[in-house]
Amino acid sequence: MKVGKLWGGRFEELPSKEMVDFLSGRDVKGIPPCDERLIPYDLWGNRAHVLMLCQQALVSKQDGKKIVRGLRGIETLHQKGKFRLDASKEDVHSNIESYLIERIGIEFGGKVHTGRSRNDQIVLDMRLYLRDQVLEFVEGLILLTEALIEKANEHRSTVMPGYTHHQHAVATTFGHLLLSFAEALERDVQRFSHWFALFNKNPLGAAAGYGTTFHLDRQLTAKLLGFDGPTENVTDPITQRWEPEAELAYDVAVMMDHLSTMAQCLILLSTREFSMIRLNDRHCTGSSIMPQKRNPCSLEVIKAKTSFAHGMVVSLLSAGKTLFMGYNRDTQWTKYWIMDLVDESKPALSVMTDIIRLLQVNKTQMLKRAQEEFLGATPLMEWLVGYGNLPMRKAKMVMEKAVKYSEKEGREKVSHQSLKKALAEMKINIPVKEEDVNEIQRPERVMTQALSFGTPSEKRIKEGIASLRKKVQANGNWLIGKRRGIERAKALIFKMEKELFR
C-alpha cells in the first residue's frame, strides 16, 4: 500500500499543486538564489548600455556587435537552462561579464563595463525586477476584484447580519460585504500604480554613485529600458537603494492586511457556529489524526503571510535609516527581503480569487442569523425618530428599554408590548401598531430603506458594482499600457541593434 497524504478520504476534491505549494511554503522545497531572477534584467541592461556606448562612440560598432552577440548567446543559454551562476564570482553582474570575456575575449568583453559600476547595475536590475512585480500584483488584484464584483452581484440581495465587536449589529447583504473588500483592493491598485510614478526612473549612468567622465546618454538608456526618464540626480538612487523596495513592501503589506481581513471573515463565517458559507474542498486540508476535519488552511496561511509582510516592511525601513552618502553594503540585504516578500505574498491573490469564485453561500442561514439578536432595533429606532418626531437620543433611550424588556420576554426582536411599555415609561404618547413594529424590524425591509449612496440597498449596490467595474476597466487599461511600453522598449533595442550592426 502506497500512502501519499495523511488525509483526504472525506474530500470530494483535493488541493491543486499551486495550492499545495502555497500551503507547504518552504517545508519541502528551497528557493533559488536571488541573482538567478536578475539574469534577464542584467542582460537587458547590458544590451542597452552597449548600444548607448556605440551611439556615443565610446565603443566601436564592430566591438559592440561582438559584445551584443555574446550577450544574446548568454540569453539563449539561460532560456535553455544552461547558464548557471558561479558562486565564486560573487554576483550576477560578475558572472555575466566574466562569461562574456571567456566567450569573446577581454578585448571585446572587457568593454561592457565602460562607464558603469556594479552599484548602478544592481539598482537598475532591481528596478526592472520590481517593476515587473508591481505589474503582476496589479494584474492579480484586478482578477480578484472582478471575482468579488461577480460574486457580489450574485448576492446583492442575500441578507446577512453585519457585525461590530464580533456581535450582531445591523442587517446588510453578503454582496455589500464583498464590495467593501473590492473597494479596499482597488485602493491597493492605486498604491501600486503610484510606485511607477515614483520609481520608474533610470539609475544607469550613476556608476559608483557620482557619475563618470564618460559622456553617457542616460536619456537613451532610459528609453531602451522602458523608463519614464533618468533620475534627476545620480547619487540618489545609489544612496536610497532601499526605498523602491520599502515602498513596494508597504504596498504589499497593506494589500495583505486587506486579504487577511477577508480571510478572517471567511473563516468565521464558514465555521459550524456561523454556517453561512462553505469553502470548496480544494481550499481546505484535513488532519493526520481526526477524520472529520476540514480546515480552512488556505485562509490561515494568508494571515501568516501578512505577519511576514509586516516584518519585511520594518526590515526595509530600518535599512534606510543610517546610511552615509553613496553606496552602503547594508542595502544589499534589501534584495533578499523584498524577493522573499514577493514570493510569499503574490500567490495569495490567485488563491483568494479561486476561493471567492468557488465559495458556496448558505442564504437561508444568513437570513436566519439576520433575524436574531435584535438586528432590527436600530431601524426601528430610526423609524421612531421620523414617525414620532423624536430627538434621536430620546428615541435611542426608548429602544434601549424596549430591548431590555423584550430580552426578559425571551425574544430576539423588539416586541410591540415592550415598545409600548418603554414609550409609556418615558411619557411619550405615540400610537404604534404591532404590524408596523414587526415589519420595520424585518431585515429584508431594512435593505429597501438604506437609501444613501454606498449603503446595502439593492439599488445602491448596483451603483457600486457599476462604479467598481469602471475602475477595474481603467486599471486594466493602465496595466496594458505599461506592459506595451515595456515591450516597445525591448523592440527598440532589437531595432537599434539591427540598424547599428547591419
C-alpha positions in Angstrom: 0.0 0.0 0.0 1.4 3.4 -1.0 0.5 6.4 1.2 0.7 9.9 -0.1 -1.1 12.5 2.0 -2.1 11.6 5.6 -5.6 12.9 5.0 -8.2 13.5 2.2 -10.5 10.5 2.3 -13.5 12.6 3.1 -12.8 15.2 0.4 -14.5 15.4 -2.9 -11.6 17.3 -4.4 -8.0 17.7 -3.2 -6.0 20.9 -3.4 -4.2 21.7 -6.7 -0.4 21.7 -7.0 -0.5 25.5 -6.7 -2.5 25.3 -3.5 -0.2 22.6 -2.0 2.8 24.8 -2.8 1.1 27.8 -1.2 0.3 25.8 1.9 3.6 24.0 2.3 5.8 27.0 2.0 9.4 26.0 2.3 8.7 22.8 4.2 9.9 20.5 1.5 11.4 22.8 -1.2 14.1 25.5 -1.3 14.2 28.8 -3.1 16.6 29.8 -5.9 19.4 32.4 -5.4 18.2 35.9 -5.7 20.5 36.8 -8.6 19.1 34.0 -10.7 16.0 36.1 -11.1 18.0 39.0 -12.2 19.8 37.3 -15.1 17.3 38.5 -17.8 17.3 42.0 -16.4 21.1 42.3 -16.2 21.3 41.1 -19.8 18.7 43.6 -20.9 20.6 46.4 -19.1 23.9 45.3 -20.6 22.5 45.4 -24.2 21.0 48.9 -23.6 24.3 50.1 -22.2 26.4 48.7 -25.0 24.1 50.3 -27.6 24.4 53.6 -25.9 28.2 53.3 -25.8 28.2 52.7 -29.5 25.9 55.6 -30.1 28.2 57.8 -28.1 31.3 56.4 -30.0 32.8 55.2 -26.7 32.8 51.6 -28.2 33.1 51.0 -31.9 30.2 49.4 -33.8 32.4 46.4 -34.7 33.2 45.8 -31.0 29.6 46.5 -30.0 28.3 43.9 -32.4 30.5 41.2 -30.9 29.5 42.2 -27.4 25.8 42.1 -28.2 26.2 38.7 -30.0 27.9 37.4 -26.9 25.1 38.7 -24.6 22.5 37.2 -26.9 24.3 33.9 -26.6 24.2 34.0 -22.8 20.5 34.9 -23.1 19.9 31.8 -25.2 21.8 29.6 -22.8 19.7 31.0 -19.9 16.5 30.3 -21.7 17.6 26.7 -22.2 18.5 26.4 -18.5 22.2 26.0 -19.3 23.6 29.3 -17.9 24.4 28.8 -14.2 25.7 31.3 -11.8 29.2 30.5 -10.3 29.2 31.4 -6.6 32.9 32.1 -6.7 32.1 35.1 -8.9 30.0 36.8 -6.3 27.0 38.1 -8.2 25.1 38.1 -11.5 27.0 41.1 -12.9 30.4 39.5 -12.4 29.1 36.1 -13.7 27.8 37.6 -17.0 30.8 39.8 -17.6 33.4 37.1 -16.9 31.4 34.6 -19.1 31.3 37.2 -21.8 35.1 37.7 -21.6 35.7 34.0 -21.7 33.5 33.7 -24.7 34.7 36.6 -26.9 37.9 37.8 -25.2 38.8 40.6 -22.9 39.5 43.0 -25.9 35.8 43.0 -26.5 34.0 41.6 -23.4 36.2 43.9 -21.2 34.5 46.9 -22.7 31.0 46.1 -21.4 31.6 47.7 -18.1 32.8 51.0 -19.5 31.2 53.9 -17.6 29.5 51.6 -15.2 29.7 50.2 -11.7 28.0 47.2 -10.0 26.3 49.9 -7.9 24.2 51.3 -10.8 23.9 47.8 -12.3 22.1 46.3 -9.3 19.9 49.3 -8.8 18.9 49.0 -12.4 18.3 45.3 -12.2 16.2 45.6 -9.1 14.1 48.4 -10.6 13.4 46.3 -13.7 12.5 43.3 -11.5 10.4 45.3 -9.1 8.6 47.0 -11.9 7.5 43.6 -13.3 6.4 42.5 -9.8 4.3 45.6 -9.5 2.5 44.8 -12.7 1.9 41.3 -11.7 0.4 42.4 -8.3 -1.9 44.8 -10.2 -3.0 42.0 -12.5 -3.7 39.7 -9.6 -5.7 42.5 -7.8 -7.7 43.2 -10.9 -8.6 39.5 -11.3 -9.6 39.2 -7.6 -11.6 42.4 -7.7 -13.5 41.1 -10.8 -14.3 37.8 -8.9 -15.6 39.8 -5.9 -17.8 42.0 -8.1 -19.3 39.0 -9.8 -20.0 37.2 -6.5 -21.3 40.5 -5.1 -23.7 40.9 -8.0 -24.9 37.3 -7.5 -25.6 38.0 -3.8 -26.6 41.7 -3.8 -30.0 40.7 -2.2 -28.6 38.0 0.1 -29.4 39.4 3.6 -27.0 38.7 6.4 -26.1 40.2 9.8 -23.5 42.9 9.9 -21.2 42.8 12.9 -19.3 45.1 15.2 -17.2 43.8 18.1 -17.8 40.3 16.7 -21.5 40.7 17.7 -24.7 41.3 15.7 -25.1 44.9 14.7 -27.5 45.7 11.8 -28.6 43.9 8.7 -26.6 44.1 5.5 -26.1 41.9 2.4 -23.3 39.5 1.5 -22.9 41.3 -1.8 -22.4 44.6 0.1 -19.7 42.9 2.3 -17.9 41.7 -0.8 -18.0 45.1 -2.4 -16.4 46.6 0.7 -13.4 44.2 0.1 -13.3 45.1 -3.6 -13.1 48.8 -2.8 -10.2 48.3 -0.5 -8.4 46.3 -3.1 -9.0 49.0 -5.7 -7.0 51.4 -3.5 -4.2 48.8 -3.4 -4.1 49.1 -7.2 -3.7 52.9 -6.9 -0.8 52.4 -4.5 1.0 50.0 -6.8 0.5 52.3 -9.8 1.8 55.2 -7.7 5.1 53.2 -7.3 5.6 53.7 -11.1 5.3 57.4 -10.7 7.9 57.4 -8.0 10.5 54.9 -9.3 10.1 54.1 -13.0 13.3 56.2 -13.5 16.6 55.1 -15.0 19.5 54.9 -12.5 22.0 53.7 -15.1 24.8 56.2 -15.5 25.2 56.7 -11.8 28.2 54.4 -11.9 29.6 54.2 -8.3 27.2 56.9 -7.3 28.7 60.1 -8.7 28.6 59.7 -12.4 31.6 59.2 -14.7 33.9 61.2 -17.0 32.5 59.3 -20.0 29.7 61.3 -21.7 26.8 58.8 -21.3 23.4 59.3 -22.8 21.1 58.5 -19.9 18.0 59.5 -21.8 18.8 56.9 -24.4 19.2 54.0 -22.0 16.1 55.2 -20.2 14.2 54.8 -23.5 15.7 51.4 -24.2 14.7 50.1 -20.8 11.2 51.5 -20.7 11.7 54.1 -18.1 10.0 57.5 -18.0 13.4 59.1 -17.9 16.6 59.2 -16.0 16.8 60.0 -12.3 17.4 63.7 -11.7 20.4 63.0 -9.5 22.9 60.1 -9.9 23.7 59.8 -6.2 20.1 59.5 -5.0 19.3 56.0 -6.4 22.5 54.6 -5.1 22.2 56.0 -1.5 18.5 55.3 -1.4 18.7 51.8 -2.9 16.3 50.5 -0.2 13.5 53.0 -1.0 11.8 51.4 -4.0 11.9 48.1 -2.2 10.4 49.6 1.0 7.7 51.4 -0.9 6.7 48.2 -2.7 6.8 46.3 0.6 4.5 48.8 2.3 2.0 48.5 -0.6 2.2 44.7 -0.4 1.7 44.8 3.4 -1.4 46.9 3.1 -2.8 44.6 0.4 -2.0 41.6 2.7 -3.9 43.3 5.5 -6.9 43.5 3.3 -6.6 39.9 2.3 -6.1 38.9 5.9 -9.3 40.7 6.9 -11.1 38.9 4.2 -9.6 35.6 5.3 -10.6 36.1 8.9 -14.2 37.0 7.9 -14.5 33.9 5.7 -13.0 31.6 8.3 -15.5 32.7 10.9 -18.5 32.6 8.5 -17.5 29.1 7.5 -17.5 27.7 11.0 -20.2 25.4 12.3 -21.3 28.2 14.7 -22.0 30.6 11.8 -22.6 28.1 8.9 -23.1 31.0 6.4 -20.6 29.9 3.8 -18.7 26.8 2.8 -15.2 26.7 1.3 -14.5 24.4 -1.6 -12.6 21.2 -0.7 -9.6 22.3 -2.7 -9.1 25.2 -0.3 -9.1 23.1 2.8 -6.9 20.4 4.3 -7.5 17.5 6.7 -6.0 16.3 9.9 -3.4 13.5 10.2 -5.4 12.1 13.1 -9.0 13.5 13.1 -11.0 12.0 10.2 -13.8 14.6 10.2 -11.6 17.7 10.0 -11.9 20.2 7.1 -9.5 23.0 8.0 -9.5 26.4 6.2 -5.7 26.3 5.9 -5.5 28.4 2.7 -7.0 31.4 4.6 -4.9 30.8 7.7 -1.8 30.8 5.6 -2.8 34.2 4.1 -2.9 35.6 7.7 0.5 34.1 8.4 2.0 35.7 5.3 0.6 39.0 6.3 2.6 38.9 9.5 5.7 38.1 7.4 5.0 41.1 5.2 4.9 43.4 8.2 8.3 42.2 9.3 9.8 42.8 5.9 8.5 46.3 5.9 10.2 47.1 9.2 13.4 45.5 8.0 13.5 47.5 4.8 12.7 50.8 6.6 15.4 50.1 9.1 18.0 49.5 6.3 17.4 53.1 5.2 17.8 54.9 8.5 21.5 55.3 8.9 23.1 55.4 5.5 26.1 57.6 4.6 26.1 59.2 1.2 26.7 56.9 -1.7 26.7 53.1 -1.6 26.4 51.2 1.7 26.6 47.4 1.8 23.7 47.4 4.2 21.4 47.8 1.2 22.5 44.5 -0.3 20.1 42.8 2.1 17.1 44.7 0.8 17.2 42.5 -2.3 16.7 39.3 -0.2 13.9 40.8 1.9 11.8 42.1 -1.0 12.2 39.0 -3.1 11.2 36.8 -0.1 8.2 39.1 0.4 7.1 38.9 -3.3 7.4 35.1 -3.2 5.3 34.8 -0.1 2.7 37.3 -0.9 1.9 37.3 -4.7 0.3 33.8 -4.8 -2.2 34.9 -2.1 -4.0 36.9 -4.8 -4.7 33.9 -7.1 -5.6 31.7 -4.1 -8.1 34.2 -2.8 -9.6 34.7 -6.2 -10.2 30.9 -6.5 -11.7 30.9 -3.0 -14.2 33.6 -3.9 -15.2 32.1 -7.2 -15.9 28.6 -5.7 -17.4 29.9 -2.4 -20.8 28.3 -1.5 -23.3 30.7 0.3 -26.0 29.5 2.6 -28.7 32.1 2.0 -31.1 30.5 4.4 -28.7 30.5 7.3 -27.7 34.1 6.6 -31.3 35.3 6.7 -32.0 33.3 9.8 -29.0 34.9 11.6 -30.2 38.4 10.4 -33.4 37.8 12.3 -31.6 37.3 15.6 -30.0 39.4 18.3 -32.2 42.5 17.8 -30.8 43.4 14.4 -34.0 45.4 13.7 -33.7 47.6 16.8 -31.7 50.3 15.1 -34.0 50.8 12.1 -37.0 50.7 14.5 -35.3 53.5 16.5 -34.8 55.5 13.3 -38.4 54.9 12.3 -39.5 56.4 15.7 -37.4 59.5 15.0 -39.4 60.2 11.9 -42.8 58.8 12.8 -42.9 60.2 16.3 -40.8 63.4 15.6 -38.5 62.4 18.4 -34.9 63.5 19.0 -32.6 60.7 18.0 -31.1 60.5 21.5 -34.6 60.2 23.1 -35.6 57.5 20.6 -32.5 55.5 21.5 -33.3 55.7 25.2 -36.8 54.3 24.4 -35.3 51.5 22.3 -32.8 50.5 24.9 -35.6 50.0 27.4 -37.7 48.2 24.8 -34.8 45.8 24.0 -34.3 45.1 27.8 -38.0 44.3 28.2 -38.1 42.1 25.1 -35.0 40.2 26.2 -36.7 39.4 29.5 -39.6 38.0 27.4 -37.1 35.7 25.8 -37.4 37.4 22.4 -34.7 38.3 19.8 -36.5 41.2 18.4 -38.4 44.1 20.0 -42.0 43.2 20.8 -44.9 45.6 20.4 -45.7 45.2 24.1 -42.2 46.1 25.2 -42.1 49.1 22.9 -45.4 50.4 24.3 -44.1 49.9 27.8 -40.9 51.8 27.1 -42.8 54.7 25.5 -45.2 54.9 28.4 -42.3 54.9 30.9 -40.7 57.8 29.0 -44.1 59.5 28.9 -44.1 59.6 25.2 -47.6 59.4 23.6 -47.0 57.8 20.2 -49.5 55.2 18.9 -47.7 52.2 17.4 -49.2 49.2 15.7 -47.9 45.7 16.2 -47.8 45.1 12.4 -45.6 48.2 12.0 -43.2 47.2 14.7 -42.8 43.7 13.2 -42.5 44.9 9.6 -39.9 47.6 10.3 -37.6 45.1 12.0 -37.8 42.7 9.1 -34.2 42.5 7.7 -35.5 42.3 4.1 -37.3 45.6 4.5 -34.2 47.1 6.0 -32.4 46.6 2.7 -35.0 48.7 0.9 -34.6 51.5 3.3 -30.9 52.0 3.2 -31.1 54.9 0.7 -27.8 56.7 0.9 -25.1 56.2 -1.7 -22.8 53.3 -0.7 -25.4 51.6 1.5 -26.6 47.9 1.2 -29.9 48.6 -0.6 -30.1 46.8 -3.9 -30.2 50.0 -5.9 -27.1 51.3 -4.3 -25.3 48.0 -4.6 -25.9 48.1 -8.4 -24.5 51.6 -8.5 -21.4 50.4 -6.5 -20.9 47.4 -8.9 -21.1 49.7 -11.9 -18.7 52.2 -10.4 -16.2 49.5 -9.5 -16.4 47.9 -12.9 -15.4 51.2 -14.5 -12.4 51.5 -12.1 -11.4 47.9 -12.9 -11.5 48.6 -16.6 -9.4 51.8 -16.2 -6.9 49.8 -14.1 -6.8 47.1 -16.8 -6.1 49.8 -19.5 -3.3 51.2 -17.3 -1.8 47.8 -16.9 -2.0 47.1 -20.7 -0.4 50.5 -21.4 2.5 49.9 -19.1 3.2 46.4 -20.4 3.1 47.7 -24.0 5.5 50.4 -23.1 8.0 47.8 -21.8 7.5 45.7 -24.9 8.1 48.7 -27.1 11.4 49.4 -25.3 12.5 45.8 -25.9 11.6 46.0 -29.5 13.5 49.3 -29.8 16.7 47.5 -28.7 16.3 44.9 -31.4 15.6 47.6 -34.0 18.6 49.7 -32.9 20.9 46.7 -32.9 19.8 45.9 -36.4 20.5 49.4 -37.6 23.8 49.8 -35.8 25.3 46.4 -36.7 24.0 45.7 -40.2 
